[in-house]
Amino acid sequence: MCGMNIVSDPKSIPTGSLLSPEANEATAPGVLTVDLDAIVANWRKLEKTAVPAECAGVIKADAYGCGAGPVARALAGAGCKTFFVATLDEARAARVAVPSAAIYVLSGFFQNSGDVFAGIDAKPVIGDLNELAEWDVFCRRSGWAGGAAIHIDTGMNRLGLNVADAQGIIPRINAGDHGIALVMSHLACAENLHHPLNAKQLATFREIAHLFSGVPATLSNSSGVFLGAQFQFDMVRPGAALYGINPTPEADNPMQPVVELKARILQIRNVEKGESVGYGGTWTARRPTKLAIVSAGYADGYFRAGGSNDGTRGADVVVAGKRCPVAGRISMDLMAIDITDLAHNAARRGHMVTLIGEGITVDELAHHFGTIGYEVLTSLGPRYARAYKGGAATTLAPPAPLAEPASAAVDSTSTAPA
């Protein structure tokens, strides 16, 4: 659904209306608040854990839904010098935010993309001999010497040169002027401290990285940072941990929470005992029940799996400071919350409820959704207004597409979407 049409002048609200003053803050159905200071604190903790390795920042997927522009600027201000993105479009947006940082593009290189890489001074992460050949042709023809990373597959079996192909380019390394700025691999099971693939990948990467004499090496993602110094090499590449997702799921989360998500109550309604709520009629009121109908649903990244039925409790939402359960299925734009146990008028039309925050973590929500925190964050929809606190100033961005235009002005006080 689109944002509510909310009266801007409280005096014009008819007497007896239950529209709260809070409703006039924005016309969006909800607000996603991102704490840039918490992101910086998480980066600094990761950097300290990885010393003397460099700590980069992964800002792909619009910084995991948190806004690549504001996040990149905050991290660069804290001292982060290297960023990883997935696509060239993400690299363009990142270059606007961080004019002097090193930017690596994980999706590799195609021969018709060379001019774009050169134009924004971004480095491809090359994981195939055909890519490497095309990159070499472009560099020879254009004279571009911006460098590239070599990705070696050590057990993920996704992207990357196999070990034999990687060994085959060692003579190039020994010849000098090879244009390879970084050698990398990616851990498949780092969140599982005792998974045997961790040791296997480490041994393979250590052996091949040693052959890339003089080239910095990087293996660890967020969870890999906490596997020990032997996994850290010259650089670590945390992503999810920057945004508050637990990189050590077998232990307490060492990271600070980053996001708070609130959505608006559109209506308060009462249902009688025995009445059903939501699609499918799968949830039945066991008593006279008061419901808050909230303006968020699976189109906004609040997954359908977070709903409840007569046999299973779903996710919780914080309403007026107390946890209240979801009642029935989550629909595309709406959800119903059982607020029967709240004090009279504690929740009113126009009030905001908390979907993430006030004790509800991204990881908790992911558990209810049957997924991981990565998917929760990257699914939070563009209809939410984005608010930023920390850094130079608190800003509010209207709901808009997540991608930052390449030509967007960089201004810490801007209300443009990031």
C-alpha positions as CSV (number, residue, x, y, z in Angstrom):
1,M,0.0,0.0,0.0
2,C,1.0,3.6,-0.4
3,G,1.7,5.9,2.5
4,M,-1.3,7.2,4.5
5,N,-2.8,10.6,3.7
6,I,-2.0,12.2,7.0
7,V,-3.2,15.7,8.0
8,S,-0.2,18.0,8.5
9,D,-2.0,20.4,10.9
10,P,-3.1,18.7,14.1
11,K,-5.7,21.4,14.7
12,S,-7.6,20.3,11.6
13,I,-8.1,16.8,13.0
14,P,-11.8,16.4,14.0
15,T,-12.5,16.2,17.7
16,G,-12.6,12.6,18.9
17,S,-10.2,11.4,16.2
18,L,-7.6,8.9,17.5
19,L,-4.9,10.0,15.1
20,S,-1.8,10.5,17.3
21,P,0.6,13.4,16.9
22,E,3.3,10.8,16.1
23,A,1.5,10.1,12.8
24,N,2.5,13.5,11.4
25,E,6.2,12.7,11.4
26,A,6.0,11.1,8.0
27,T,3.6,9.8,5.4
28,A,5.4,6.5,5.0
29,P,3.8,3.3,6.4
30,G,7.0,2.7,8.4
31,V,10.5,3.9,9.3
32,L,13.7,2.0,9.2
33,T,16.3,3.7,11.4
34,V,19.9,3.0,10.9
35,D,22.5,3.8,13.6
36,L,25.6,4.8,11.7
37,D,27.6,5.1,15.0
38,A,26.7,1.4,15.8
39,I,28.0,0.4,12.3
40,V,31.2,2.3,13.0
41,A,31.6,0.7,16.4
42,N,31.1,-2.8,14.9
43,W,33.7,-2.1,12.3
44,R,36.2,-0.9,14.9
45,K,35.6,-4.0,17.0
46,L,36.2,-6.2,13.9
47,E,39.3,-4.1,13.0
48,K,40.6,-4.6,16.5
49,T,40.0,-8.3,16.4
50,A,41.8,-8.7,13.1
51,V,44.9,-6.5,13.9
52,P,47.3,-6.3,12.1
53,A,45.1,-7.2,9.1
54,E,43.3,-4.5,7.3
55,C,39.5,-4.4,7.9
56,A,37.5,-3.7,4.7
57,G,33.8,-3.1,4.5
58,V,31.3,-5.1,2.5
59,I,28.5,-2.8,1.3
60,K,26.8,-4.9,-1.4
61,A,23.0,-5.1,-1.6
62,D,22.7,-1.4,-0.6
63,A,24.9,-2.1,2.5
64,Y,22.6,-5.1,3.4
65,G,19.6,-2.8,3.1
66,C,21.0,-0.1,5.3
67,G,22.0,2.4,2.6
68,A,25.3,2.1,0.8
69,G,26.0,5.8,0.6
70,P,25.5,6.8,4.3
71,V,27.2,3.6,5.4
72,A,30.2,4.0,3.1
73,R,30.7,7.6,4.2
74,A,30.5,6.7,7.9
75,L,33.0,3.8,7.5
76,A,35.4,5.9,5.4
77,G,35.3,8.6,8.1
78,A,36.3,6.0,10.6
79,G,39.3,4.9,8.6
80,C,38.0,2.1,6.3
81,K,39.9,2.2,3.1
82,T,38.6,-0.7,1.1
83,F,35.0,-1.7,0.1
84,F,33.5,-4.7,-1.6
85,V,30.3,-4.5,-3.7
86,A,28.6,-7.1,-5.9
87,T,27.9,-5.2,-9.1
88,L,29.2,-2.3,-11.2
89,D,26.1,-0.3,-10.5
90,E,26.8,-0.7,-6.8
91,A,30.4,0.4,-7.5
92,R,29.2,3.5,-9.2
93,A,27.1,4.5,-6.2
94,A,30.0,3.6,-3.8
95,R,32.4,5.8,-5.8
96,V,30.1,8.8,-5.3
97,A,30.2,8.2,-1.6
98,V,33.9,7.4,-1.2
99,P,35.9,9.1,-3.9
100,S,39.3,7.8,-2.8
101,A,38.6,4.3,-1.5
102,A,39.6,1.0,-3.2
103,I,36.4,-0.6,-4.5
104,Y,36.3,-4.3,-5.5
105,V,33.4,-5.7,-7.6
106,L,32.7,-9.3,-6.7
107,S,30.7,-10.2,-9.8
108,G,33.8,-10.3,-12.0
109,F,34.6,-8.9,-15.4
110,F,33.1,-8.9,-18.9
111,Q,35.0,-7.5,-21.8
112,N,32.5,-4.8,-22.5
113,S,32.7,-3.4,-19.0
114,G,36.3,-2.4,-18.9
115,D,35.7,1.3,-19.6
116,V,33.2,1.5,-16.7
117,F,35.7,-0.1,-14.3
118,A,38.4,2.4,-15.5
119,G,36.0,5.3,-15.4
120,I,35.1,4.8,-11.7
121,D,38.5,3.3,-10.7
122,A,37.0,0.0,-9.5
123,K,38.8,-3.3,-9.5
124,P,37.1,-6.5,-10.7
125,V,37.3,-9.7,-8.7
126,I,38.3,-12.2,-11.4
127,G,37.4,-15.9,-10.9
128,D,37.8,-17.5,-14.3
129,L,40.6,-17.7,-16.9
130,N,38.3,-16.3,-19.6
131,E,37.7,-13.2,-17.4
132,L,41.4,-12.8,-16.8
133,A,42.1,-13.0,-20.6
134,E,39.5,-10.4,-21.3
135,W,40.8,-8.2,-18.5
136,D,44.3,-8.5,-19.9
137,V,43.1,-7.5,-23.4
138,F,41.3,-4.5,-22.1
139,C,44.4,-3.4,-20.0
140,R,46.7,-3.7,-23.0
141,R,44.5,-1.8,-25.3
142,S,43.5,1.0,-22.9
143,G,46.7,1.2,-20.9
144,W,44.6,0.9,-17.7
145,A,46.6,-0.2,-14.7
146,G,44.0,-0.1,-11.9
147,G,44.5,-3.7,-10.8
148,A,42.2,-6.6,-10.1
149,A,41.7,-9.3,-7.5
150,I,42.0,-13.0,-8.2
151,H,39.4,-15.2,-6.6
152,I,40.4,-18.8,-5.9
153,D,37.8,-21.4,-5.1
154,T,38.9,-23.5,-2.0
155,G,35.7,-25.4,-1.3
156,M,32.6,-23.1,-1.8
157,N,32.3,-24.3,-5.5
158,R,30.6,-21.1,-6.5
159,L,32.9,-18.5,-8.1
160,G,36.6,-18.7,-8.4
161,L,39.5,-20.3,-10.2
162,N,40.2,-23.9,-9.3
163,V,43.5,-24.5,-7.6
164,A,45.2,-25.9,-10.7
165,D,44.2,-22.8,-12.8
166,A,45.4,-20.6,-10.0
167,Q,48.8,-22.4,-9.9
168,G,49.0,-21.9,-13.7
169,I,49.2,-18.1,-13.4
170,I,52.0,-18.2,-10.8
171,P,54.7,-17.5,-13.6
172,R,52.8,-14.3,-14.3
173,I,53.2,-13.3,-10.6
174,N,56.9,-14.0,-10.8
175,A,57.3,-12.0,-14.0
176,G,56.3,-8.8,-12.2
177,D,53.9,-6.0,-13.3
178,H,51.1,-8.6,-13.1
179,G,48.3,-6.2,-12.2
180,I,47.0,-8.4,-9.4
181,A,46.2,-6.3,-6.3
182,L,44.6,-9.0,-4.1
183,V,44.2,-12.7,-3.9
184,M,41.1,-14.0,-2.2
185,S,38.9,-16.9,-1.4
186,H,35.6,-17.3,0.5
187,L,34.7,-19.5,3.5
188,A,31.7,-21.6,3.2
189,C,31.0,-22.6,6.8
190,A,32.7,-20.0,9.0
191,E,29.7,-19.5,11.2
192,N,30.2,-23.1,12.4
193,L,33.3,-23.0,14.5
194,H,34.2,-26.7,14.3
195,H,33.1,-27.4,10.7
196,P,35.9,-29.5,9.0
197,L,35.7,-27.5,5.8
198,N,37.1,-24.4,7.6
199,A,40.4,-26.1,8.2
200,K,40.4,-27.6,4.7
201,Q,39.8,-24.3,3.1
202,L,42.4,-22.6,5.3
203,A,45.1,-25.1,4.3
204,T,44.3,-24.8,0.6
205,F,44.3,-21.1,0.6
206,R,47.4,-20.8,2.7
207,E,49.3,-22.9,0.2
208,I,48.1,-21.0,-2.9
209,A,48.4,-17.6,-1.3
210,H,52.0,-18.3,-0.5
211,L,52.7,-18.7,-4.2
212,F,51.3,-15.2,-4.9
213,S,54.4,-13.6,-3.5
214,G,54.0,-10.0,-2.5
215,V,50.2,-9.9,-3.2
216,P,47.9,-9.2,-0.2
217,A,45.6,-12.1,0.7
218,T,42.1,-12.2,2.2
219,L,40.0,-15.2,3.2
220,S,37.7,-14.2,6.1
221,N,34.1,-12.9,6.0
222,S,32.4,-11.7,9.2
223,S,32.4,-15.1,10.9
224,G,35.8,-15.9,9.7
225,V,37.2,-13.0,11.6
226,F,36.4,-14.9,14.8
227,L,38.0,-18.2,13.7
228,G,41.4,-16.9,14.8
229,A,44.4,-15.1,13.6
230,Q,45.4,-17.8,11.1
231,F,42.3,-17.1,9.1
232,Q,42.9,-13.3,8.9
233,F,45.8,-13.0,6.5
234,D,46.4,-9.4,5.2
235,M,42.7,-8.3,5.1
236,V,39.3,-9.3,6.4
237,R,36.0,-8.6,4.7
238,P,33.1,-8.3,7.2
239,G,29.7,-7.7,5.9
240,A,26.8,-8.9,8.0
241,A,28.5,-8.3,11.3
242,L,28.8,-4.6,10.5
243,Y,25.0,-4.5,10.4
244,G,24.5,-6.2,13.8
245,I,23.9,-9.8,12.6
246,N,25.6,-12.3,14.9
247,P,28.8,-13.6,13.3
248,T,29.2,-16.2,16.1
249,P,25.8,-17.9,16.3
250,E,27.1,-20.5,18.7
251,A,27.8,-17.8,21.2
252,D,26.4,-14.4,22.3
253,N,26.4,-11.7,19.6
254,P,29.5,-9.5,20.0
255,M,28.1,-6.8,17.7
256,Q,25.9,-3.8,18.5
257,P,22.3,-3.7,17.0
258,V,22.1,-1.3,14.0
259,V,18.6,-1.1,12.8
260,E,15.2,-0.3,14.3
261,L,12.1,-0.9,12.2
262,K,8.7,0.7,13.1
263,A,5.4,0.5,11.3
264,R,2.2,2.4,11.7
265,I,-1.1,1.3,13.2
266,L,-3.8,1.9,10.6
267,Q,-6.8,0.7,12.7
268,I,-7.8,-0.6,16.0
269,R,-10.6,-3.2,15.9
270,N,-12.4,-5.7,18.1
271,V,-13.3,-9.3,17.3
272,E,-15.5,-11.6,19.2
273,K,-14.4,-15.0,20.6
274,G,-14.5,-17.6,17.9
275,E,-14.0,-15.2,15.0
276,S,-11.0,-15.8,12.6
277,V,-8.4,-13.3,11.5
278,G,-6.6,-13.0,8.2
279,Y,-6.3,-15.0,5.1
280,G,-7.3,-18.7,5.4
281,G,-9.0,-18.2,8.7
282,T,-6.1,-20.0,10.4
283,W,-6.1,-18.0,13.6
284,T,-9.2,-17.9,15.8
285,A,-9.8,-15.6,18.7
286,R,-10.0,-17.6,22.0
287,R,-11.5,-14.6,23.8
288,P,-12.9,-11.2,22.9
289,T,-9.8,-9.7,21.3
290,K,-8.5,-6.2,20.4
291,L,-6.4,-6.0,17.3
292,A,-4.0,-3.4,15.9
293,I,-3.8,-3.5,12.1
294,V,-0.3,-2.5,11.1
295,S,1.0,-1.2,7.8
296,A,3.7,-3.7,7.0
297,G,3.6,-7.1,5.2
298,Y,5.6,-9.4,3.1
299,A,5.9,-6.8,0.3
300,D,7.9,-4.8,2.9
301,G,10.2,-7.7,3.9
302,Y,8.1,-8.9,6.9
303,F,7.9,-12.5,5.7
304,R,4.7,-14.5,5.6
305,A,6.3,-17.1,7.8
306,G,6.2,-14.7,10.7
307,G,2.5,-15.2,11.1
308,S,0.6,-17.5,13.5
309,N,-2.2,-20.0,13.5
310,D,-4.3,-21.8,16.1
311,G,-1.5,-24.2,16.8
312,T,1.7,-22.1,16.4
313,R,2.7,-18.7,17.8
314,G,4.4,-16.4,15.4
315,A,6.6,-13.4,15.7
316,D,6.2,-10.7,18.3
317,V,5.8,-6.9,17.8
318,V,6.5,-4.3,20.5
319,V,3.4,-2.2,21.1
320,A,3.5,0.6,23.7
321,G,6.6,-1.0,25.3
322,K,5.2,-4.6,25.5
323,R,5.6,-7.6,23.3
324,C,2.4,-8.6,21.5
325,P,1.9,-11.5,19.2
326,V,1.1,-11.5,15.5
327,A,-2.5,-12.7,15.0
328,G,-3.0,-14.8,11.8
329,R,-1.2,-14.7,8.5
330,I,1.0,-11.8,7.3
331,S,-0.5,-10.4,4.2
332,M,1.1,-8.3,1.5
333,D,0.7,-4.9,3.1
334,L,-0.7,-5.6,6.5
335,M,-0.5,-7.6,9.7
336,A,-2.8,-8.0,12.7
337,I,-1.4,-7.8,16.3
338,D,-3.2,-9.0,19.4
339,I,-3.1,-6.1,21.8
340,T,-5.8,-7.3,24.2
341,D,-3.5,-7.3,27.2
342,L,-2.5,-3.7,26.8
343,A,-4.0,-0.9,28.9
344,H,-7.0,0.9,27.4
345,N,-5.9,3.4,24.7
346,A,-2.2,2.4,25.1
347,A,-2.2,1.8,21.4
348,R,-4.0,4.1,19.0
349,R,-4.4,4.7,15.3
350,G,-1.3,6.4,14.0
351,H,1.0,5.1,16.7
352,M,4.2,3.3,15.6
353,V,4.9,-0.3,16.7
354,T,8.4,-1.8,16.7
355,L,9.1,-4.8,14.4
356,I,12.9,-4.8,15.0
357,G,14.3,-3.2,18.1
358,E,13.3,-2.9,21.8
359,G,14.7,-6.4,22.3
360,I,13.6,-7.9,19.0
361,T,16.8,-8.6,17.0
362,V,17.2,-9.2,13.4
363,D,18.4,-12.7,14.2
364,E,15.3,-13.4,16.3
365,L,13.1,-12.3,13.5
366,A,15.1,-14.5,11.1
367,H,14.4,-17.5,13.3
368,H,10.6,-16.9,13.1
369,F,11.0,-16.4,9.3
370,G,12.9,-19.7,8.9
371,T,15.9,-17.9,7.4
372,I,19.0,-15.9,8.3
373,G,19.5,-12.3,9.3
374,Y,21.1,-11.5,5.9
375,E,17.9,-12.2,4.1
376,V,15.8,-10.2,6.6
377,L,17.9,-7.1,6.2
378,T,18.3,-7.2,2.5
379,S,14.5,-7.7,2.1
380,L,13.3,-4.7,4.0
381,G,11.3,-2.8,1.4
382,P,11.6,0.5,-0.2
383,R,8.3,1.8,1.1
384,Y,9.9,2.4,4.5
385,A,11.4,5.8,5.0
386,R,15.1,5.5,5.9
387,A,16.3,7.5,8.9
388,Y,19.9,7.8,9.9
389,K,21.3,8.7,13.3
390,G,24.9,9.2,14.2
391,G,27.6,10.5,12.0
392,A,27.3,14.2,11.1
393,A,23.5,14.5,11.4
394,T,20.2,12.6,11.7
395,T,18.5,12.5,8.3
396,L,15.2,11.1,7.1
397,A,14.9,9.8,3.6
398,P,11.5,9.3,1.9
399,P,10.5,5.8,0.7
400,A,12.1,5.2,-2.7
401,P,14.1,2.6,-4.7
402,L,17.1,1.3,-2.8
403,A,19.7,1.9,-5.4
404,E,21.5,5.2,-5.2
405,P,21.7,7.0,-8.6
406,A,25.2,7.4,-9.9
407,S,24.7,11.1,-10.2
408,A,23.3,11.6,-6.7
409,A,24.8,14.5,-4.8
410,V,26.7,13.5,-1.7
411,D,25.5,15.6,1.2
412,S,25.2,14.4,4.8
413,T,22.1,16.5,5.2
414,S,20.4,15.4,2.0
415,T,17.0,13.8,2.1
416,A,17.7,11.8,-1.1
417,P,17.3,8.1,-0.8
418,A,20.5,6.1,-0.3
